[in-house]
Amino acid sequence: MTIKEIEDLFKLDLHDLGSLVEKNRVVTFSINAHINYSNVCETKCRICAYHRTKPFTLSVEEVVKEAVIAERNGAKELHIVGSHNPELGIEYFEEIFSRISSQCKATIKALTSAEVHYYAKKEKMSVREFLLRLKNAGLKILTGGGAEILVDSVRNEICPKKCKSEEWLRTMRIAHEIGIKSNATMLFGHVESLRQRAVHLYRLKKLQEKTRGFLAFIPLPFLPEGTDFKSRPSTIDILKTIAVSRLVLSNFCGIKAYWVMLGLEVAEIALNYGANDLDGTVVKERIAHSAGAKTPTGLSVDNLVRIIRNAGKIPAERDAFFNVLRVYEDREVWVR
């Protein structure tokens, strides 16, 4: 599929797009928790409201405590991200991951490609060395954030101090080469064109063809509150973007309907437009809510199951690597 062909998909009617998407019967979710370690950020992106909230940085002890509590409450996946904090370094993350690994069985999914690039550069070490040390400390998966739009003309406007598109992709490629899986995101609906979205999806598809290291893709609708921009995508645009993502990224296990930013109603509808994963319980998320997300700061498993069933799908709990653990058919729960 060429960039032009991807761009043309965005121009189709929503109903026509929906008819092209394969109808998945099973929709997955995970029991996960978010831990945001800091919002003190050197890059201060124009699209970000998070760094403009009251400054904080959690100690190693505080992060580990949150992780232990989350696992006690059922979390099997720990999503740990923060900022580009000039006061932090690799020892901070090594200690966090090693201590969590020694006390918890939950999978550590942490740091964006942009964070890895920033901290490796700050520590004057290669991305490969940085990631190998964190892998040895317990890091299993990189999160997908920091991708925004993988076109430098857009990045120069919305996040000029963040890593360039090729640096984001290279960091992911290295992670995949050393056995660290990852997700990938796209923040859309701010200043980018449909063609630039198409370029973003094309670049992800091509990297996945080489590495097979991506697990899921998460289309993130831009929330403008507290940022330098005012536009936001319509519901139709969100659903079309999810449908196009599924059609293009057929080599990704999951396309997430990230309910935190979509809203519960739109997330439910998205399950019939290509999304096959509802992310998870997402307990204690801070970043999207700092930009005006009106959703709860966490959902119960019962609520996730209800949303999936309302969409006419079969709910299934998965682990961080998209292996199905439990299937909820009607009122029965089947354990695999």
DATANOR-V953613 format. One line per field, one symbol per residue. ss: DSSP state (~ for helix, > for strand, _ for the rest). psi: psi as a letter, one per 40 degrees, with the letter a starting at -180 (. if undefined). A space follows every 50 residues. Layout:
# DATANOR-V953613
ss: ???
psi: ???
This chain:
# DATANOR-V953613
ss: __~~~~~~~~___~~~~~~~_____>>>>>_>>>>>_>___________~ ~~____>__~~~~~~~~~~~~~____>>>>>________~~~~~~~~~~~ ~~~___>>>>__~~~~~~~~~~____~~~~~~~~~~~___>>________ _~~~~~~~______~~~~~~~~~~~~~___>>>>>>>>_____~~~~~~~ ~~~~~~~~~~~__>>>>>>>>_____________~~~~~~~~~~~~~~__ ___>>>__~~~~_~~~~~~~______>>>>__>___~~~~__________ ~~~~~~~~~~___>>>>>_____>>>>>>__>>>>_
psi: hiddddddddeiidddddddhhhidhhiiihiihhhdiehhddgidehed eeihhihiidddddddddddddeehehhhhibagheeiaddddddddddd deeieihhhihiddddddddddefiiddddddddddeehdhiieiedbhf hdddddddgdeiiidddddddddddddeehiiiiihhifceiiddddddd dddddddddddfehdihhhhhhheheaeieiiiiddddddddddddddfe ehdihhggddddidddddddeefdhehfcadghfhdddddeeheiifiii ddddddddddefihihhiaeefhhdihghbeihhh.
